[in-house]
Amino acid sequence: MEQVVNVYRSIMDLRYNPLRFIPDPVLQGYLLMALFVMWSGFFGVIAIYYMGWLGYSIPVSIGVHLCLIIPTIITNAVFLDAERKNSNK
């Protein structure tokens, strides 16, 4: 489980991935979301052409991925905040 968390953080957590070197947090978030949309579109094209899913919808795929990713990000943020606030007790 710890390996999954480390992989997640190295990609999605702006404190660990290379986007941390960009000083503006708004730009960091924008670039992370732009990369997310790009990769969702890429995997949508893969699904359409290589897997034969001709009825596949890239916007629906992006929406479904957002419905999975956003709660994961929020949960991770809540866990990290709870850990940070209670780590010195």
Beta strands, then each sheet from edge to edge (+ up, - down):
end
